Each structure stands twice: as C-alpha cells, then as structure tokens.
Amino acid sequence: MNSDKYWIALSSIEEIDSRFIQRLYNYFGDIEKAFNANDLSSIDGLSVKKAENFLRLRDKVDIDKAVKEVEERGINYLVFQDEKYPYMLKNIDNPPSVLYYKGDLFSCNLERTLGVVGSRRATSYAKDALQKIISELINTDICIVSGLASGIDTTAHVAALDNNLKTIGVIASGFDYTYPAANKELYKKIEEGAGAVVTEYYPTFQPIKFRFPQRNRIVSGLSYGTLVAEASLKSGALITANLTLEQGRELMCIPGLITNPNTEGIYKLLKNGATLVTCADDILEALGWEVKTEQQKLFNLPELSEDEKIIYAALEIEEKSVDELQAFTKLSIDNLLMYLTTMELKGIIKQVDGDRYKRIAPVNYS
C-alpha cells in the first residue's frame, strides 16, 4: 500500500517512539495525514515543545530514501494497519507501528505462540529444565518466541530448532546490528527457514540499553502465554512477566533451586498465582491447547556392565563429581574413569563443570 511509506518514514525518526506515532494516527485516522500535518495544537495533552520538535524532525525525513534503505537490505515489514499484522500484538497497549522482519514470519503458527524469558546468566539446571520441556513439544505447530539474548533466550531458540519447532526472535535494535555477536549463526538459522527475526526498530537503530525492556512487550505481546525460566527480583524477565499480566496473557514459571538468587523472582510470581510448569503438558493445560505431541519412549540403554549400571543409577537425581561417584560405587579410580569414558562414548552421560558428570536426558523420539 502507498501509505506504508509514511509508517516507515515515521519509524525512521529515532527521537519519537511507537506510542507517539500511534497517537498521531489515532487522532488523524490516516497515516498520510498524520505525517503531513502542520497543526498539532488540538491534540489533547501534546505539549507545544513536543509538537514543534516532531515537525522539525519530520521535515528532515526523505520518505522515499527511508523506504529504499529498508528494501535494499532485504528487510520485510508489516505496518500497523496491515491486515496481516499479528492479531495478538495489535491488541497490546503500545503495539509497534512497524514490524520489521527477516525470515518467514507466516510459516509460524501465530495462534500457537509461547514466549520464553529468563536470566542471561542462567544456571545449567534452568537450561536443562527448559530444554526438557521444549523437547516434549517436538514436531508440533507451537512457535517459541524469545529475545535472542544470551542465556535462557538462546537456550529456548536452540531447543526449538532441535525439536523441529518454529521460533521468532525479537531483537532490541535494527537489522544493521547483531546482538550478542555470538548469536550470529543463530540469527542466520532462524532467518533461513526456522521462523523469523523481528524488530520494531528501523535498520540503523543501535541496541541501546533502554530498548531491551521496550523489546520485552513484543515478546509477550506476540505470545498467548509466557514461560519464565529463572528471574531475579530486578530483571528484564520479571518486567516481561509483569507485561504478560498487564496484557491479559497466561504467565507460567519453571521452579528452581531456592538457594539461587535468580529464582527469587520465580517464587514471587508463583506465590502471586503464576502457573507452575514442570512439563509441556502443564503449558498445554494452562493455555487450553490441544496439539498432537510426539509420543515419548524410554531411552533404550546400550549394553551396560553391572558397574556401569551402578554409575548410571548414581546419576539419576543430580550430577556428581568423580570423588562422589567413587564413594558411591566403591570402584577404583582407574576403573571408574574407564567406565565414565565408555559411557560418554555411548552417549548416555556427559561431563560438566570440570570433573562432574550428569545423565543425558533419558528420552528418545521415534
């Protein structure tokens, strides 16, 4: 539509935000009229200074150039008035005026969207728990939405890819930036067939600190419910949790170790009524979804010696160090190390944190 260019031109003005653009659009009822307006004095609550600042910035915008810079970068976009604009996102308090994206957004089932948020410094426990839960959704049409940050976000996206789920990554900058840089390949995988990377920010906008909490409303806004995996009392994940409740969406939490400061926010949310999640069925029940999930079967253990079975049993509840395993099994150190090596090669345990060992999740999918 010809009016799309006015949405893009307004979004290219870094000093104004989506709430201001929506305010203009709602007042004038037409985005072209909103862009070209010279008299804003009758808009309730809009200060003279803010109106003058907008007009000054607006007059510097080259509309055709703003659109060209988006298209030359191969970036797709949806403007707020587009009929394909995601329904759930359109209905939040402050929807993005433009949703820029790379990848195939419409290969994702936007009626089965699950937001996932959590600590960037997540523990192995939280990552393993999240991987387990997402793996139980294997081959369904559920789409995992997260923020492409390190920690829980990365774990959520990778688990989605590993289990043939679509995923949407919501970033806090324009597409000229990849943050964190370590996720460059993850961006690429998502964009090349696993879903879409989306942002409200014009391509040249940097990942400035204040944009991350703004980004969070899009993660929860795209989602029917949000799952929180580790969150301290002062964290972006807790901000997203509160946005989820404000948006009238379902809030769910994975319980963690009570000794971990990153779970203080989790238990606060649970005490206030969030749904406790320990498996995928808890999510499906909370959201009222009926989906066909892959039937899980017990892992078929390879041939194990009696000593290997004892070692495997010792790791049932939690990871253990070599010293702890030796005390439990009464094996000589040489024999124990030999068995640990062969069990790693068989793919049933793995080494973590130096000399500690843990089971690999004992499920397999047919």
Short mmCIF file of the C-alpha atoms (twelve columns), coordinates in Angstrom:
data_MODEL
# 
_entry.id   MODEL 
# 
loop_
_atom_site.group_PDB 
_atom_site.id 
_atom_site.type_symbol 
_atom_site.label_atom_id 
_atom_site.label_alt_id 
_atom_site.label_comp_id 
_atom_site.label_asym_id 
_atom_site.label_seq_id 
_atom_site.Cartn_x 
_atom_site.Cartn_y 
_atom_site.Cartn_z 
_atom_site.pdbx_PDB_model_num 
ATOM 1   C CA . MET A 1   0.000  0.000   0.000  1 
ATOM 2   C CA . ASN A 2   1.139  3.519   -0.762 1 
ATOM 3   C CA . SER A 3   0.513  4.556   2.847  1 
ATOM 4   C CA . ASP A 4   3.141  2.078   4.101  1 
ATOM 5   C CA . LYS A 5   5.897  4.546   3.288  1 
ATOM 6   C CA . TYR A 6   4.566  7.031   5.826  1 
ATOM 7   C CA . TRP A 7   4.670  4.435   8.597  1 
ATOM 8   C CA . ILE A 8   8.268  3.612   7.684  1 
ATOM 9   C CA . ALA A 9   9.238  7.280   7.416  1 
ATOM 10  C CA . LEU A 10  7.853  7.972   10.889 1 
ATOM 11  C CA . SER A 11  9.585  4.903   12.338 1 
ATOM 12  C CA . SER A 12  12.898 6.168   10.943 1 
ATOM 13  C CA . ILE A 13  12.778 9.183   13.272 1 
ATOM 14  C CA . GLU A 14  14.832 7.964   16.196 1 
ATOM 15  C CA . GLU A 15  13.675 10.640  18.636 1 
ATOM 16  C CA . ILE A 16  10.000 9.550   18.596 1 
ATOM 17  C CA . ASP A 17  8.533  6.196   19.575 1 
ATOM 18  C CA . SER A 18  5.654  3.952   18.556 1 
ATOM 19  C CA . ARG A 19  3.355  5.412   21.195 1 
ATOM 20  C CA . PHE A 20  3.760  8.886   19.690 1 
ATOM 21  C CA . ILE A 21  3.178  7.566   16.162 1 
ATOM 22  C CA . GLN A 22  0.044  5.729   17.291 1 
ATOM 23  C CA . ARG A 23  -1.153 8.906   18.962 1 
ATOM 24  C CA . LEU A 24  -0.890 10.812  15.670 1 
ATOM 25  C CA . TYR A 25  -2.529 8.001   13.727 1 
ATOM 26  C CA . ASN A 26  -5.432 7.668   16.152 1 
ATOM 27  C CA . TYR A 27  -6.063 11.416  16.076 1 
ATOM 28  C CA . PHE A 28  -5.976 11.917  12.318 1 
ATOM 29  C CA . GLY A 29  -7.306 8.467   11.372 1 
ATOM 30  C CA . ASP A 30  -4.963 8.343   8.400  1 
ATOM 31  C CA . ILE A 31  -1.205 7.884   8.472  1 
ATOM 32  C CA . GLU A 32  -0.531 10.141  5.463  1 
ATOM 33  C CA . LYS A 33  -2.499 12.972  7.057  1 
ATOM 34  C CA . ALA A 34  -0.680 12.344  10.334 1 
ATOM 35  C CA . PHE A 35  2.704  12.567  8.648  1 
ATOM 36  C CA . ASN A 36  1.880  15.740  6.719  1 
ATOM 37  C CA . ALA A 37  0.019  17.571  9.478  1 
ATOM 38  C CA . ASN A 38  1.358  21.008  10.360 1 
ATOM 39  C CA . ASP A 39  -1.043 21.861  13.159 1 
ATOM 40  C CA . LEU A 40  -0.927 19.567  16.175 1 
ATOM 41  C CA . SER A 41  -2.273 22.062  18.676 1 
ATOM 42  C CA . SER A 42  -5.653 20.363  19.052 1 
ATOM 43  C CA . ILE A 43  -4.199 17.001  20.182 1 
ATOM 44  C CA . ASP A 44  -5.018 16.722  23.892 1 
ATOM 45  C CA . GLY A 45  -2.001 16.598  26.179 1 
ATOM 46  C CA . LEU A 46  0.602  17.154  23.449 1 
ATOM 47  C CA . SER A 47  2.943  19.926  24.552 1 
ATOM 48  C CA . VAL A 48  3.910  22.729  22.193 1 
ATOM 49  C CA . LYS A 49  7.574  21.816  22.580 1 
ATOM 50  C CA . LYS A 50  6.993  18.173  21.668 1 
ATOM 51  C CA . ALA A 51  4.866  19.136  18.673 1 
ATOM 52  C CA . GLU A 52  7.468  21.592  17.404 1 
ATOM 53  C CA . ASN A 53  10.242 19.032  17.880 1 
ATOM 54  C CA . PHE A 54  8.314  16.464  15.865 1 
ATOM 55  C CA . LEU A 55  7.633  18.886  12.997 1 
ATOM 56  C CA . ARG A 56  11.308 19.846  12.883 1 
ATOM 57  C CA . LEU A 57  12.401 16.200  12.700 1 
ATOM 58  C CA . ARG A 58  9.650  15.265  10.253 1 
ATOM 59  C CA . ASP A 59  10.735 17.923  7.795  1 
ATOM 60  C CA . LYS A 60  14.204 16.337  7.592  1 
ATOM 61  C CA . VAL A 61  12.867 12.923  6.535  1 
ATOM 62  C CA . ASP A 62  13.289 11.795  2.946  1 
ATOM 63  C CA . ILE A 63  10.356 9.380   2.660  1 
ATOM 64  C CA . ASP A 64  11.490 7.533   -0.454 1 
ATOM 65  C CA . LYS A 65  15.036 7.175   0.885  1 
ATOM 66  C CA . ALA A 66  13.738 5.776   4.185  1 
ATOM 67  C CA . VAL A 67  11.797 3.068   2.338  1 
ATOM 68  C CA . LYS A 68  14.644 2.356   -0.081 1 
ATOM 69  C CA . GLU A 69  17.105 1.722   2.770  1 
ATOM 70  C CA . VAL A 70  14.784 -0.929  4.184  1 
ATOM 71  C CA . GLU A 71  14.150 -2.649  0.862  1 
ATOM 72  C CA . GLU A 72  17.824 -2.621  -0.190 1 
ATOM 73  C CA . ARG A 73  18.685 -4.530  2.982  1 
ATOM 74  C CA . GLY A 74  16.176 -7.267  2.118  1 
ATOM 75  C CA . ILE A 75  14.034 -6.497  5.150  1 
ATOM 76  C CA . ASN A 76  10.329 -7.314  5.109  1 
ATOM 77  C CA . TYR A 77  7.842  -5.254  7.087  1 
ATOM 78  C CA . LEU A 78  4.278  -5.060  8.324  1 
ATOM 79  C CA . VAL A 79  2.745  -1.711  9.200  1 
ATOM 80  C CA . PHE A 80  0.162  -1.408  11.954 1 
ATOM 81  C CA . GLN A 81  -2.807 -1.064  9.604  1 
ATOM 82  C CA . ASP A 82  -1.808 -4.101  7.510  1 
ATOM 83  C CA . GLU A 83  -4.433 -6.868  7.723  1 
ATOM 84  C CA . LYS A 84  -1.626 -9.408  8.206  1 
ATOM 85  C CA . TYR A 85  -0.250 -7.617  11.264 1 
ATOM 86  C CA . PRO A 86  -0.252 -10.193 14.122 1 
ATOM 87  C CA . TYR A 87  -3.587 -10.038 15.929 1 
ATOM 88  C CA . MET A 88  -2.197 -10.674 19.413 1 
ATOM 89  C CA . LEU A 89  0.419  -7.941  19.044 1 
ATOM 90  C CA . LYS A 90  -2.068 -5.421  17.641 1 
ATOM 91  C CA . ASN A 91  -4.118 -5.702  20.811 1 
ATOM 92  C CA . ILE A 92  -1.480 -4.694  23.374 1 
ATOM 93  C CA . ASP A 93  -1.353 -1.227  24.917 1 
ATOM 94  C CA . ASN A 94  1.562  0.033   22.805 1 
ATOM 95  C CA . PRO A 95  1.919  -2.021  19.601 1 
ATOM 96  C CA . PRO A 96  4.859  -1.368  17.272 1 
ATOM 97  C CA . SER A 97  3.975  0.965   14.424 1 
ATOM 98  C CA . VAL A 98  6.074  -1.111  12.061 1 
ATOM 99  C CA . LEU A 99  7.217  -4.697  12.500 1 
ATOM 100 C CA . TYR A 100 10.398 -5.292  10.504 1 
ATOM 101 C CA . TYR A 101 11.352 -8.906  9.946  1 
ATOM 102 C CA . LYS A 102 13.678 -11.329 8.189  1 
ATOM 103 C CA . GLY A 103 12.759 -14.937 7.548  1 
ATOM 104 C CA . ASP A 104 9.316  -16.428 7.030  1 
ATOM 105 C CA . LEU A 105 7.083  -14.973 9.730  1 
ATOM 106 C CA . PHE A 106 3.990  -16.612 8.289  1 
ATOM 107 C CA . SER A 107 5.463  -20.101 8.413  1 
ATOM 108 C CA . CYS A 108 4.973  -19.674 12.164 1 
ATOM 109 C CA . ASN A 109 1.595  -20.511 13.660 1 
ATOM 110 C CA . LEU A 110 0.756  -17.163 15.256 1 
ATOM 111 C CA . GLU A 111 -2.140 -18.813 17.100 1 
ATOM 112 C CA . ARG A 112 0.226  -21.141 18.988 1 
ATOM 113 C CA . THR A 113 2.891  -18.769 20.280 1 
ATOM 114 C CA . LEU A 114 4.732  -19.368 23.548 1 
ATOM 115 C CA . GLY A 115 7.016  -16.656 24.918 1 
ATOM 116 C CA . VAL A 116 10.097 -17.759 26.854 1 
ATOM 117 C CA . VAL A 117 12.179 -15.405 29.006 1 
ATOM 118 C CA . GLY A 118 14.767 -15.732 31.744 1 
ATOM 119 C CA . SER A 119 18.189 -14.868 33.024 1 
ATOM 120 C CA . ARG A 120 21.129 -14.179 30.731 1 
ATOM 121 C CA . ARG A 121 23.307 -15.829 33.398 1 
ATOM 122 C CA . ALA A 122 21.148 -18.903 33.637 1 
ATOM 123 C CA . THR A 123 22.279 -21.991 35.519 1 
ATOM 124 C CA . SER A 124 22.758 -25.350 33.838 1 
ATOM 125 C CA . TYR A 125 19.741 -26.552 35.809 1 
ATOM 126 C CA . ALA A 126 17.459 -23.921 34.258 1 
ATOM 127 C CA . LYS A 127 18.777 -24.543 30.748 1 
ATOM 128 C CA . ASP A 128 18.375 -28.307 31.104 1 
ATOM 129 C CA . ALA A 129 14.854 -27.945 32.505 1 
ATOM 130 C CA . LEU A 130 13.842 -25.644 29.652 1 
ATOM 131 C CA . GLN A 131 15.357 -27.947 27.038 1 
ATOM 132 C CA . LYS A 132 13.445 -30.878 28.528 1 
ATOM 133 C CA . ILE A 133 10.126 -29.031 28.468 1 
ATOM 134 C CA . ILE A 134 10.550 -27.737 24.916 1 
ATOM 135 C CA . SER A 135 11.675 -31.194 23.735 1 
ATOM 136 C CA . GLU A 136 8.293  -32.531 24.863 1 
ATOM 137 C CA . LEU A 137 6.675  -30.275 22.222 1 
ATOM 138 C CA . ILE A 138 8.688  -31.844 19.383 1 
ATOM 139 C CA . ASN A 139 7.147  -31.678 15.887 1 
ATOM 140 C CA . THR A 140 4.102  -29.667 16.986 1 
ATOM 141 C CA . ASP A 141 2.955  -26.390 15.441 1 
ATOM 142 C CA . ILE A 142 3.825  -24.411 18.582 1 
ATOM 143 C CA . CYS A 143 6.108  -21.429 17.960 1 
ATOM 144 C CA . ILE A 144 8.671  -20.365 20.565 1 
ATOM 145 C CA . VAL A 145 9.077  -16.588 20.944 1 
ATOM 146 C CA . SER A 146 12.092 -15.140 22.763 1 
ATOM 147 C CA . GLY A 147 14.566 -12.279 22.707 1 
ATOM 148 C CA . LEU A 148 17.707 -13.766 21.080 1 
ATOM 149 C CA . ALA A 149 19.796 -12.692 24.076 1 
ATOM 150 C CA . SER A 150 22.328 -14.968 25.772 1 
ATOM 151 C CA . GLY A 151 21.269 -17.440 28.455 1 
ATOM 152 C CA . ILE A 152 17.649 -18.598 28.542 1 
ATOM 153 C CA . ASP A 153 16.701 -16.854 25.273 1 
ATOM 154 C CA . THR A 154 19.412 -18.671 23.340 1 
ATOM 155 C CA . THR A 155 18.511 -21.975 25.005 1 
ATOM 156 C CA . ALA A 156 14.862 -21.521 24.008 1 
ATOM 157 C CA . HIS A 157 15.640 -20.786 20.353 1 
ATOM 158 C CA . VAL A 158 18.164 -23.624 20.035 1 
ATOM 159 C CA . ALA A 159 15.786 -26.088 21.714 1 
ATOM 160 C CA . ALA A 160 13.085 -25.037 19.238 1 
ATOM 161 C CA . LEU A 161 15.421 -25.689 16.299 1 
ATOM 162 C CA . ASP A 162 16.497 -29.036 17.755 1 
ATOM 163 C CA . ASN A 163 12.881 -30.169 18.071 1 
ATOM 164 C CA . ASN A 164 11.515 -29.038 14.708 1 
ATOM 165 C CA . LEU A 165 9.588  -26.086 16.139 1 
ATOM 166 C CA . LYS A 166 9.321  -22.674 14.550 1 
ATOM 167 C CA . THR A 167 10.767 -19.783 16.527 1 
ATOM 168 C CA . ILE A 168 10.561 -15.996 16.496 1 
ATOM 169 C CA . GLY A 169 13.450 -13.904 17.823 1 
ATOM 170 C CA . VAL A 170 12.596 -10.347 18.886 1 
ATOM 171 C CA . ILE A 171 15.622 -8.058  18.862 1 
ATOM 172 C CA . ALA A 172 16.264 -4.674  20.510 1 
ATOM 173 C CA . SER A 173 17.911 -2.948  17.557 1 
ATOM 174 C CA . GLY A 174 17.669 -2.524  13.816 1 
ATOM 175 C CA . PHE A 175 18.973 -5.183  11.454 1 
ATOM 176 C CA . ASP A 176 22.305 -3.402  10.949 1 
ATOM 177 C CA . TYR A 177 23.320 -4.902  14.315 1 
ATOM 178 C CA . THR A 178 23.611 -8.444  15.664 1 
ATOM 179 C CA . TYR A 179 23.468 -8.604  19.442 1 
ATOM 180 C CA . PRO A 180 25.005 -10.537 21.018 1 
ATOM 181 C CA . ALA A 181 27.547 -11.153 18.269 1 
ATOM 182 C CA . ALA A 182 27.901 -14.760 19.457 1 
ATOM 183 C CA . ASN A 183 24.383 -15.435 18.156 1 
ATOM 184 C CA . LYS A 184 25.183 -14.523 14.553 1 
ATOM 185 C CA . GLU A 185 24.758 -18.122 13.359 1 
ATOM 186 C CA . LEU A 186 21.555 -18.495 15.359 1 
ATOM 187 C CA . TYR A 187 20.120 -15.392 13.653 1 
ATOM 188 C CA . LYS A 188 21.035 -16.942 10.315 1 
ATOM 189 C CA . LYS A 189 19.438 -20.318 11.058 1 
ATOM 190 C CA . ILE A 190 16.198 -18.704 12.145 1 
ATOM 191 C CA . GLU A 191 16.085 -16.404 9.127  1 
ATOM 192 C CA . GLU A 192 16.823 -19.246 6.699  1 
ATOM 193 C CA . GLY A 193 13.841 -21.422 7.454  1 
ATOM 194 C CA . ALA A 194 13.255 -21.860 11.175 1 
ATOM 195 C CA . GLY A 195 10.992 -18.846 11.627 1 
ATOM 196 C CA . ALA A 196 11.702 -15.130 11.760 1 
ATOM 197 C CA . VAL A 197 13.736 -12.433 13.466 1 
ATOM 198 C CA . VAL A 198 11.606 -9.344  14.144 1 
ATOM 199 C CA . THR A 199 12.075 -5.831  15.485 1 
ATOM 200 C CA . GLU A 200 10.200 -2.564  15.719 1 
ATOM 201 C CA . TYR A 201 13.380 -0.609  15.086 1 
ATOM 202 C CA . TYR A 202 14.481 0.966   11.819 1 
ATOM 203 C CA . PRO A 203 17.611 -0.782  10.427 1 
ATOM 204 C CA . THR A 204 20.115 1.826   11.625 1 
ATOM 205 C CA . PHE A 205 18.960 1.948   15.273 1 
ATOM 206 C CA . GLN A 206 21.560 0.652   17.739 1 
ATOM 207 C CA . PRO A 207 20.938 -1.846  20.593 1 
ATOM 208 C CA . ILE A 208 20.850 0.841   23.288 1 
ATOM 209 C CA . LYS A 209 20.078 -0.248  26.866 1 
ATOM 210 C CA . PHE A 210 16.576 1.262   27.116 1 
ATOM 211 C CA . ARG A 211 15.438 -0.620  24.008 1 
ATOM 212 C CA . PHE A 212 15.699 -4.027  25.689 1 
ATOM 213 C CA . PRO A 213 12.818 -3.525  28.141 1 
ATOM 214 C CA . GLN A 214 10.821 -1.964  25.273 1 
ATOM 215 C CA . ARG A 215 11.503 -5.119  23.255 1 
ATOM 216 C CA . ASN A 216 10.045 -7.258  26.053 1 
ATOM 217 C CA . ARG A 217 6.484  -6.057  25.430 1 
ATOM 218 C CA . ILE A 218 6.731  -7.503  21.913 1 
ATOM 219 C CA . VAL A 219 7.892  -10.919 23.173 1 
ATOM 220 C CA . SER A 220 4.900  -11.151 25.499 1 
ATOM 221 C CA . GLY A 221 2.623  -9.328  23.056 1 
ATOM 222 C CA . LEU A 222 3.178  -11.878 20.299 1 
ATOM 223 C CA . SER A 223 2.539  -14.743 22.720 1 
ATOM 224 C CA . TYR A 224 -0.572 -16.355 24.170 1 
ATOM 225 C CA . GLY A 225 1.434  -17.100 27.299 1 
ATOM 226 C CA . THR A 226 4.934  -16.545 28.636 1 
ATOM 227 C CA . LEU A 227 7.137  -19.097 30.390 1 
ATOM 228 C CA . VAL A 228 9.746  -17.717 32.803 1 
ATOM 229 C CA . ALA A 229 12.873 -19.776 33.499 1 
ATOM 230 C CA . GLU A 230 14.931 -18.052 36.227 1 
ATOM 231 C CA . ALA A 231 14.437 -14.395 37.103 1 
ATOM 232 C CA . SER A 232 15.873 -12.288 39.886 1 
ATOM 233 C CA . LEU A 233 13.706 -9.705  41.619 1 
ATOM 234 C CA . LYS A 234 15.199 -6.989  39.411 1 
ATOM 235 C CA . SER A 235 15.448 -8.389  35.917 1 
ATOM 236 C CA . GLY A 236 14.185 -7.972  32.382 1 
ATOM 237 C CA . ALA A 237 12.444 -11.321 32.709 1 
ATOM 238 C CA . LEU A 238 10.377 -10.017 35.609 1 
ATOM 239 C CA . ILE A 239 9.495  -6.928  33.555 1 
ATOM 240 C CA . THR A 240 8.231  -9.228  30.811 1 
ATOM 241 C CA . ALA A 241 6.290  -11.264 33.360 1 
ATOM 242 C CA . ASN A 242 4.509  -8.130  34.549 1 
ATOM 243 C CA . LEU A 243 3.805  -7.088  30.952 1 
ATOM 244 C CA . THR A 244 2.324  -10.528 30.338 1 
ATOM 245 C CA . LEU A 245 -0.159 -9.978  33.164 1 
ATOM 246 C CA . GLU A 246 -0.940 -6.438  32.001 1 
ATOM 247 C CA . GLN A 247 -1.673 -7.789  28.528 1 
ATOM 248 C CA . GLY A 248 -4.049 -10.384 29.972 1 
ATOM 249 C CA . ARG A 249 -1.914 -13.336 28.903 1 
ATOM 250 C CA . GLU A 250 -1.062 -16.536 30.771 1 
ATOM 251 C CA . LEU A 251 2.042  -16.421 32.990 1 
ATOM 252 C CA . MET A 252 3.943  -19.633 33.745 1 
ATOM 253 C CA . CYS A 253 7.136  -20.373 35.666 1 
ATOM 254 C CA . ILE A 254 9.676  -23.191 35.910 1 
ATOM 255 C CA . PRO A 255 10.588 -23.718 39.589 1 
ATOM 256 C CA . GLY A 256 14.268 -23.650 40.510 1 
ATOM 257 C CA . LEU A 257 16.618 -24.090 43.424 1 
ATOM 258 C CA . ILE A 258 15.577 -21.902 46.344 1 
ATOM 259 C CA . THR A 259 19.244 -21.176 47.068 1 
ATOM 260 C CA . ASN A 260 19.659 -19.494 43.680 1 
ATOM 261 C CA . PRO A 261 19.131 -15.675 43.695 1 
ATOM 262 C CA . ASN A 262 17.873 -15.975 40.119 1 
ATOM 263 C CA . THR A 263 14.813 -17.854 41.349 1 
ATOM 264 C CA . GLU A 264 13.633 -15.211 43.819 1 
ATOM 265 C CA . GLY A 265 11.539 -13.626 41.089 1 
ATOM 266 C CA . ILE A 266 10.153 -17.021 40.093 1 
ATOM 267 C CA . TYR A 267 8.832  -17.812 43.547 1 
ATOM 268 C CA . LYS A 268 7.374  -14.334 43.895 1 
ATOM 269 C CA . LEU A 269 5.432  -14.901 40.667 1 
ATOM 270 C CA . LEU A 270 4.324  -18.378 41.748 1 
ATOM 271 C CA . LYS A 271 3.096  -17.048 45.094 1 
ATOM 272 C CA . ASN A 272 1.085  -14.443 43.179 1 
ATOM 273 C CA . GLY A 273 -0.670 -17.048 41.058 1 
ATOM 274 C CA . ALA A 274 1.569  -17.895 38.095 1 
ATOM 275 C CA . THR A 275 1.184  -21.442 36.785 1 
ATOM 276 C CA . LEU A 276 3.907  -23.842 37.887 1 
ATOM 277 C CA . VAL A 277 5.398  -25.722 34.925 1 
ATOM 278 C CA . THR A 278 7.441  -28.919 35.158 1 
ATOM 279 C CA . CYS A 279 6.467  -30.444 31.806 1 
ATOM 280 C CA . ALA A 280 4.945  -29.480 28.477 1 
ATOM 281 C CA . ASP A 281 1.511  -30.768 29.494 1 
ATOM 282 C CA . ASP A 282 1.364  -28.023 32.143 1 
ATOM 283 C CA . ILE A 283 1.745  -25.430 29.367 1 
ATOM 284 C CA . LEU A 284 -0.879 -27.056 27.158 1 
ATOM 285 C CA . GLU A 285 -3.327 -27.215 30.045 1 
ATOM 286 C CA . ALA A 286 -2.727 -23.595 31.086 1 
ATOM 287 C CA . LEU A 287 -3.263 -22.319 27.544 1 
ATOM 288 C CA . GLY A 288 -6.083 -24.697 26.687 1 
ATOM 289 C CA . TRP A 289 -4.245 -26.010 23.667 1 
ATOM 290 C CA . GLU A 290 -4.844 -29.396 22.126 1 
ATOM 291 C CA . VAL A 291 -1.901 -30.345 19.977 1 
ATOM 292 C CA . LYS A 292 -0.527 -33.631 18.788 1 
ATOM 293 C CA . THR A 293 2.759  -34.266 20.544 1 
ATOM 294 C CA . GLU A 294 5.261  -36.949 19.676 1 
ATOM 295 C CA . GLN A 295 4.919  -39.991 21.906 1 
ATOM 296 C CA . GLN A 296 7.997  -40.206 24.103 1 
ATOM 297 C CA . LYS A 297 9.624  -43.546 24.664 1 
ATOM 298 C CA . LEU A 298 12.122 -44.580 27.258 1 
ATOM 299 C CA . PHE A 299 15.684 -44.359 26.123 1 
ATOM 300 C CA . ASN A 300 16.984 -47.761 25.075 1 
ATOM 301 C CA . LEU A 301 20.186 -48.092 27.006 1 
ATOM 302 C CA . PRO A 302 23.067 -49.763 25.230 1 
ATOM 303 C CA . GLU A 303 24.608 -52.845 26.780 1 
ATOM 304 C CA . LEU A 304 25.955 -51.862 30.187 1 
ATOM 305 C CA . SER A 305 28.122 -53.793 32.565 1 
ATOM 306 C CA . GLU A 306 26.948 -54.158 36.156 1 
ATOM 307 C CA . ASP A 307 29.402 -51.469 37.269 1 
ATOM 308 C CA . GLU A 308 28.174 -49.088 34.545 1 
ATOM 309 C CA . LYS A 309 24.590 -49.645 35.692 1 
ATOM 310 C CA . ILE A 310 25.612 -48.662 39.220 1 
ATOM 311 C CA . ILE A 311 27.265 -45.473 37.910 1 
ATOM 312 C CA . TYR A 312 24.191 -44.660 35.810 1 
ATOM 313 C CA . ALA A 313 21.915 -45.163 38.815 1 
ATOM 314 C CA . ALA A 314 24.110 -42.862 40.904 1 
ATOM 315 C CA . LEU A 315 23.441 -40.031 38.459 1 
ATOM 316 C CA . GLU A 316 19.661 -40.398 38.474 1 
ATOM 317 C CA . ILE A 317 18.872 -37.398 40.664 1 
ATOM 318 C CA . GLU A 318 21.738 -34.981 40.115 1 
ATOM 319 C CA . GLU A 319 25.217 -34.614 38.685 1 
ATOM 320 C CA . LYS A 320 28.149 -35.917 40.739 1 
ATOM 321 C CA . SER A 321 31.895 -35.438 40.881 1 
ATOM 322 C CA . VAL A 322 34.389 -38.235 40.330 1 
ATOM 323 C CA . ASP A 323 35.059 -38.374 44.089 1 
ATOM 324 C CA . GLU A 324 31.342 -38.659 44.842 1 
ATOM 325 C CA . LEU A 325 30.925 -41.413 42.252 1 
ATOM 326 C CA . GLN A 326 33.901 -43.306 43.650 1 
ATOM 327 C CA . ALA A 327 32.446 -43.137 47.152 1 
ATOM 328 C CA . PHE A 328 29.079 -44.347 45.844 1 
ATOM 329 C CA . THR A 329 30.329 -47.150 43.575 1 
ATOM 330 C CA . LYS A 330 33.434 -48.273 45.578 1 
ATOM 331 C CA . LEU A 331 35.291 -48.669 42.257 1 
ATOM 332 C CA . SER A 332 38.997 -48.000 41.854 1 
ATOM 333 C CA . ILE A 333 39.747 -44.631 40.298 1 
ATOM 334 C CA . ASP A 334 41.227 -46.258 37.181 1 
ATOM 335 C CA . ASN A 335 38.170 -48.444 36.568 1 
ATOM 336 C CA . LEU A 336 35.778 -45.582 37.317 1 
ATOM 337 C CA . LEU A 337 37.465 -43.247 34.821 1 
ATOM 338 C CA . MET A 338 37.473 -46.008 32.203 1 
ATOM 339 C CA . TYR A 339 33.734 -46.603 32.674 1 
ATOM 340 C CA . LEU A 340 32.957 -42.887 32.589 1 
ATOM 341 C CA . THR A 341 34.804 -42.569 29.292 1 
ATOM 342 C CA . THR A 342 32.983 -45.507 27.686 1 
ATOM 343 C CA . MET A 343 29.607 -44.266 28.966 1 
ATOM 344 C CA . GLU A 344 30.286 -40.846 27.427 1 
ATOM 345 C CA . LEU A 345 31.086 -42.545 24.129 1 
ATOM 346 C CA . LYS A 346 27.787 -44.447 24.372 1 
ATOM 347 C CA . GLY A 347 26.030 -41.097 24.670 1 
ATOM 348 C CA . ILE A 348 24.280 -41.664 27.995 1 
ATOM 349 C CA . ILE A 349 26.251 -39.303 30.250 1 
ATOM 350 C CA . LYS A 350 28.321 -36.188 29.745 1 
ATOM 351 C CA . GLN A 351 30.995 -34.298 31.655 1 
ATOM 352 C CA . VAL A 352 30.095 -30.859 33.019 1 
ATOM 353 C CA . ASP A 353 31.899 -28.283 35.155 1 
ATOM 354 C CA . GLY A 354 35.301 -29.946 35.309 1 
ATOM 355 C CA . ASP A 355 35.142 -33.414 36.831 1 
ATOM 356 C CA . ARG A 356 31.364 -33.619 37.307 1 
ATOM 357 C CA . TYR A 357 29.105 -35.954 35.340 1 
ATOM 358 C CA . LYS A 358 25.389 -35.995 34.591 1 
ATOM 359 C CA . ARG A 359 22.938 -38.118 32.674 1 
ATOM 360 C CA . ILE A 360 21.806 -37.097 29.231 1 
ATOM 361 C CA . ALA A 361 18.020 -36.759 29.275 1 
ATOM 362 C CA . PRO A 362 16.786 -40.369 29.106 1 
ATOM 363 C CA . VAL A 363 14.270 -39.930 26.298 1 
ATOM 364 C CA . ASN A 364 14.355 -40.677 22.617 1 
ATOM 365 C CA . TYR A 365 11.838 -39.873 19.923 1 
ATOM 366 C CA . SER A 366 10.625 -42.119 17.142 1 
# 
